[in-house]
């Protein structure tokens, strides 16, 4: 092969494939379909009305008789319901009671009648969450595609409460346009959805913000950070128990240029190689999801800011250097904050976890910023593993004991 051919072939490939693809991704409609993938629902995710198919306790479990009508008992470990948004959408959600709570209140759950989704305040799971001053609530922000009933997500919910199964409830919801939720997704819309769920937790379930943990995966990390950013900027700022971000990205533009389809085909790899082209492309992203900037603001403004960033080295969907950059920039913002002049500042502590990975932790007063880069777990599997459940306990453990 001649020198000319060895150069020309890659150039033609880039010009013929990635340049048109980059231009295509500048179209807002295409961006929306690629970013949210809300139209993709795998079969297990369709069982929204039947959480027992995902292994949650139901009438079938104890009696062997399927739940058939509202007149039959339904052991509602999962209570499906709907949350209205300010702009008129209706979000489908699951409130999941932890196994320890279920066990302590077995008779009440067994004798509870199944009802309509709108009657969440009449559900035993809701009452136990609202009435227990020691109860904790995880608000789970899932990634793109699928629904709250997606197979691996239902396994995650059980894992998150494993360390304190008598206290940790989970609420998981589908963004607008996903599953049975109405509407169509957008950055503004998803932030409105997140606000509706947080408002429900604060003012309907009456859970104080220091008992609420925001946990996001992939796309959900941008939503969780965005809503935390919204509440810290209120006239009366609201701060949560913590923020856990798993497989995060710095912004949509960077996510697109780093993303690989099925972990094999890098979507817009050449864009990342040219900073000027990357900047040009990023300016054309409608839903920018600037997590990096929002985390920096949180680090500067929040007196009790606690974030844990988790990523797997073998994540072929979203490279772990995205989380590395988030940790670096967030820590830099925290160190620049004027509050640090009055606090005892610890150095970043590095913990070698062997095959489990490497953790870095910075603390200053009530604030902490930590990063766990796991060696294994890929983009999705790590969400079901013990390090995430441990992170939940650590974030809830700030200032109060479980």
C-alpha positions in Angstrom: 0.0 0.0 0.0 1.3 3.4 -1.0 1.8 6.3 1.5 -1.0 8.1 -0.3 -3.4 5.2 0.2 -2.5 4.8 3.9 -3.4 8.4 4.5 -6.3 8.7 2.1 -8.3 5.7 3.4 -8.6 7.0 7.0 -9.4 10.5 5.7 -12.1 9.3 3.4 -13.5 7.2 6.3 -13.7 10.2 8.6 -15.1 12.4 5.9 -17.6 9.9 4.6 -18.9 8.6 8.0 -18.2 10.8 10.9 -18.6 14.3 9.4 -22.1 13.5 8.1 -22.9 11.8 11.5 -21.7 14.9 13.3 -23.8 17.2 11.2 -26.8 14.8 11.7 -26.3 15.1 15.5 -26.6 18.8 15.2 -30.3 18.4 14.4 -32.3 18.9 17.7 -34.8 16.0 16.9 -31.9 13.6 16.3 -30.1 14.8 19.5 -33.3 14.1 21.5 -33.7 10.6 20.2 -30.1 9.7 20.8 -29.8 11.3 24.2 -33.0 10.0 25.9 -33.8 6.9 23.9 -37.2 7.1 25.6 -38.8 5.1 22.8 -36.8 2.0 23.7 -38.5 -0.2 26.2 -37.3 -3.8 26.7 -39.9 -6.3 27.6 -39.3 -6.6 31.4 -39.7 -2.8 31.6 -43.3 -3.1 30.4 -44.5 -4.8 33.6 -45.1 -1.5 35.3 -48.4 -2.6 36.9 -47.0 -6.0 38.0 -43.9 -5.4 40.3 -44.3 -9.0 41.5 -42.8 -10.1 38.2 -39.6 -8.4 39.2 -39.5 -10.4 42.5 -41.3 -8.0 44.8 -43.7 -9.3 47.4 -47.2 -9.8 46.2 -50.3 -11.9 46.6 -48.8 -14.5 44.3 -45.8 -14.9 46.6 -47.7 -16.1 49.7 -51.0 -17.6 48.4 -50.1 -18.6 44.8 -53.1 -16.7 43.6 -52.6 -13.8 41.1 -54.0 -10.4 42.1 -57.1 -9.9 39.9 -59.1 -7.0 41.2 -59.0 -4.1 43.7 -61.1 -6.2 46.1 -58.4 -8.8 46.6 -55.5 -8.3 49.1 -52.3 -7.1 47.6 -49.0 -7.2 49.6 -47.8 -3.9 48.2 -44.1 -3.9 48.9 -44.2 -1.7 45.8 -46.9 1.0 45.5 -47.3 2.3 42.0 -48.7 5.8 41.8 -48.6 9.0 39.8 -47.0 12.4 40.5 -48.3 15.5 38.8 -45.9 18.2 37.5 -46.4 21.9 37.5 -46.8 21.9 33.7 -49.5 19.3 33.6 -47.6 16.1 33.0 -48.2 12.9 35.1 -45.2 10.8 36.1 -45.5 7.1 36.8 -43.6 6.2 40.0 -42.9 3.3 42.3 -42.6 3.7 46.1 -40.6 0.6 47.3 -40.8 -0.4 51.0 -37.6 -2.1 52.2 -37.8 -5.8 53.2 -37.2 -5.1 56.9 -40.1 -2.6 57.0 -42.3 -5.1 55.2 -41.4 -7.9 57.6 -42.2 -5.8 60.6 -45.6 -4.9 59.2 -46.3 -8.2 57.4 -50.0 -8.5 58.4 -50.7 -4.9 57.4 -49.2 -5.4 53.9 -50.9 -8.8 53.5 -54.4 -7.4 54.3 -54.0 -4.2 52.3 -56.4 -3.9 49.4 -55.0 -3.0 46.0 -56.2 0.4 44.8 -55.8 3.1 42.2 -52.4 4.8 41.6 -53.8 8.2 42.8 -54.5 6.8 46.3 -50.8 6.7 47.4 -51.5 8.4 50.7 -53.8 5.5 51.6 -51.0 3.0 51.0 -49.3 1.4 54.0 -45.8 1.9 52.4 -46.5 5.6 52.2 -47.8 5.8 55.8 -44.7 4.0 57.1 -42.4 6.3 55.3 -44.2 9.4 56.4 -44.7 8.5 60.0 -41.2 7.1 60.9 -38.8 10.0 61.8 -35.9 7.6 61.2 -36.9 6.6 57.7 -34.7 7.6 54.8 -35.6 8.0 51.2 -33.5 7.5 48.0 -34.8 9.3 45.0 -33.5 7.3 42.1 -32.9 8.9 38.7 -32.5 6.3 36.1 -30.6 6.5 32.8 -31.9 6.6 29.3 -34.0 3.9 27.7 -36.4 1.6 29.6 -38.6 2.3 32.6 -38.6 1.9 36.4 -39.5 -1.8 35.9 -36.4 -2.6 33.8 -35.0 -5.9 35.0 -31.6 -4.7 36.3 -33.1 -1.6 37.9 -35.5 -3.6 40.0 -32.5 -5.5 41.3 -30.8 -2.3 42.2 -33.7 -1.0 44.4 -33.3 -4.1 46.6 -29.6 -3.6 46.9 -29.7 0.0 47.9 -31.7 -0.7 51.1 -29.8 -3.9 51.9 -27.6 -2.2 54.5 -30.5 -0.7 56.5 -33.5 -2.7 55.4 -35.7 -1.2 58.2 -35.1 2.4 57.2 -34.3 3.0 53.5 -37.2 3.4 51.1 -36.7 4.0 47.4 -38.8 6.1 45.0 -38.1 5.5 41.3 -40.0 7.3 38.6 -40.1 7.5 34.8 -39.3 10.9 33.2 -41.9 12.4 30.9 -42.1 10.4 27.7 -40.8 7.3 29.4 -43.0 4.3 30.1 -46.5 5.4 31.3 -45.4 9.0 32.1 -47.0 11.6 29.8 -45.2 14.2 27.7 -41.9 14.3 25.8 -38.4 14.6 27.3 -36.2 17.7 27.3 -33.8 19.1 29.8 -36.3 21.7 31.1 -38.9 19.0 31.2 -36.9 16.4 33.1 -35.8 19.1 35.7 -39.5 19.9 36.2 -40.1 16.2 36.7 -37.3 16.0 39.3 -38.7 19.0 41.1 -42.2 17.4 41.2 -40.8 14.3 42.8 -38.7 16.2 45.3 -41.7 18.4 46.2 -43.7 15.3 46.7 -41.1 13.9 49.0 -40.7 17.1 51.0 -44.3 18.2 51.3 -46.6 15.2 50.7 -44.4 12.5 52.3 -43.0 15.1 54.6 -39.4 13.8 54.6 -36.9 16.4 55.6 -34.2 17.1 53.0 -31.4 15.7 55.3 -33.1 12.3 55.1 -33.2 12.4 51.2 -30.5 11.0 49.1 -30.3 11.8 45.3 -28.9 8.8 43.3 -28.4 9.0 39.6 -27.1 6.6 36.9 -25.8 7.8 33.5 -28.4 10.3 32.2 -29.8 10.3 35.7 -26.6 11.8 37.1 -27.3 15.0 35.1 -30.9 15.1 36.3 -29.9 14.5 40.0 -27.2 17.2 39.8 -29.5 19.6 38.0 -32.2 19.4 40.7 -29.7 19.7 43.5 -28.3 22.8 41.8 -31.9 24.2 41.5 -32.6 23.7 45.2 -29.3 25.2 46.4 -30.1 28.4 44.4 -33.5 29.0 46.0 -34.0 32.0 48.2 -34.1 29.6 51.1 -31.6 26.9 49.9 -32.4 23.3 50.4 -29.6 20.8 50.9 -29.9 17.0 50.7 -28.2 14.2 52.6 -26.0 13.5 49.7 -25.6 13.0 46.0 -24.3 9.8 44.3 -23.4 9.9 40.7 -22.7 6.6 38.8 -21.3 6.6 35.3 -21.6 10.3 35.0 -20.6 12.7 32.2 -19.5 16.3 32.2 -21.9 17.6 29.6 -24.0 16.4 26.7 -21.5 17.5 24.1 -18.7 15.6 25.8 -21.0 12.6 26.3 -21.8 12.4 22.7 -18.2 12.6 21.6 -17.2 10.0 24.2 -20.2 7.6 23.8 -19.8 4.2 22.1 -22.8 2.4 20.6 -23.1 -1.0 22.3 -19.6 -0.3 23.7 -18.1 -0.9 20.3 -18.7 1.9 17.9 -17.5 5.3 19.0 -20.2 7.6 17.9 -18.3 10.9 17.4 -14.8 10.0 18.3 -13.0 12.4 15.8 -14.9 15.3 17.3 -13.1 14.8 20.6 -9.7 14.9 18.9 -10.2 18.5 17.7 -11.0 21.0 20.5 -12.3 23.6 18.1 -14.7 21.1 16.5 -15.7 19.9 19.9 -16.5 23.5 21.0 -18.5 24.1 17.8 -20.5 20.9 18.2 -21.2 21.6 21.9 -22.7 25.0 21.0 -25.2 23.2 18.9 -26.5 20.9 21.6 -29.9 22.0 22.7 -30.1 20.0 26.0 -26.6 20.7 27.2 -26.8 19.1 30.7 -23.8 20.9 32.1 -23.2 18.7 35.1 -19.6 19.9 35.5 -20.6 23.5 36.0 -23.5 22.7 38.2 -21.4 20.5 40.5 -18.8 23.3 40.8 -21.6 25.7 41.9 -22.8 23.2 44.4 -19.3 22.8 45.8 -19.0 26.5 46.3 -22.4 27.3 47.6 -23.3 24.3 49.8 -22.1 24.2 53.4 -23.0 20.5 53.7 -22.1 19.4 50.1 -21.6 15.6 49.9 -21.0 13.9 46.6 -19.7 10.5 45.6 -18.8 9.9 42.0 -18.5 6.2 40.9 -17.4 4.8 37.6 -16.0 1.5 36.3 -12.8 1.3 34.3 -14.3 -1.2 32.0 -17.3 1.0 31.2 -17.2 0.9 27.4 -20.4 3.0 27.0 -19.2 6.1 28.9 -15.5 6.4 29.6 -14.5 6.8 33.2 -12.3 9.8 32.4 -15.6 11.8 32.5 -16.0 11.1 36.2 -12.3 11.7 36.7 -12.8 15.2 35.2 -15.9 15.8 37.4 -14.0 14.9 40.5 -11.1 17.2 39.6 -13.2 20.2 38.7 -15.6 19.8 41.7 -12.7 19.5 44.2 -11.0 22.6 42.6 -14.2 24.6 43.0 -14.6 23.5 46.7 -11.0 24.5 47.4 -11.5 27.9 46.0 -14.5 28.5 48.2 -14.1 31.1 50.9 -15.5 28.8 53.5 -12.3 26.7 53.4 -10.4 29.6 55.1 -12.4 28.9 58.3 -12.4 25.1 58.2 -10.1 22.3 59.0 -9.2 21.0 55.5 -8.1 17.4 55.1 -5.9 16.3 52.2 -7.3 14.0 49.6 -7.1 10.5 51.1 -6.3 7.7 48.6 -7.4 4.2 49.3 -6.2 1.3 47.2 -9.0 -1.3 47.1 -7.1 -3.8 45.1 -9.3 -5.5 42.5 -12.2 -3.4 43.7 -10.5 -0.3 42.4 -9.3 3.0 43.9 -11.0 5.6 46.0 -10.1 9.2 46.7 -11.8 11.1 49.5 -11.7 14.8 50.4 -13.4 16.2 53.5 -13.7 19.7 54.9 -16.0 20.2 57.8 -19.4 18.8 56.8 -18.5 18.7 53.2 -17.0 15.7 51.3 -16.1 14.9 47.7 -15.2 11.4 46.9 -14.5 9.3 43.8 -14.5 5.5 43.4 -13.1 4.2 40.2 -13.9 0.5 40.1 -11.9 -1.9 38.0 -14.9 -3.9 37.1 -18.7 -3.4 36.7 -19.1 -1.9 33.2 -21.8 0.7 32.6 -24.7 -1.1 34.3 -23.6 -4.1 36.3 -21.8 -2.0 39.0 -25.2 -0.5 40.0 -26.1 -3.8 41.6 -22.9 -4.2 43.5 -22.0 -3.6 47.1 -19.9 -0.4 46.7 -23.0 1.5 45.7 -25.0 0.2 48.6 -22.1 1.1 50.9 -22.0 4.6 49.3 -25.7 4.9 50.2 -25.0 4.1 53.9 -22.0 6.5 54.0 -24.0 9.4 52.5 -26.9 8.8 54.9 -24.5 8.5 57.8 -23.5 12.2 57.7 -24.4 13.8 60.9 -26.9 11.1 61.9 -26.6 7.4 62.6 -28.8 4.8 60.9 
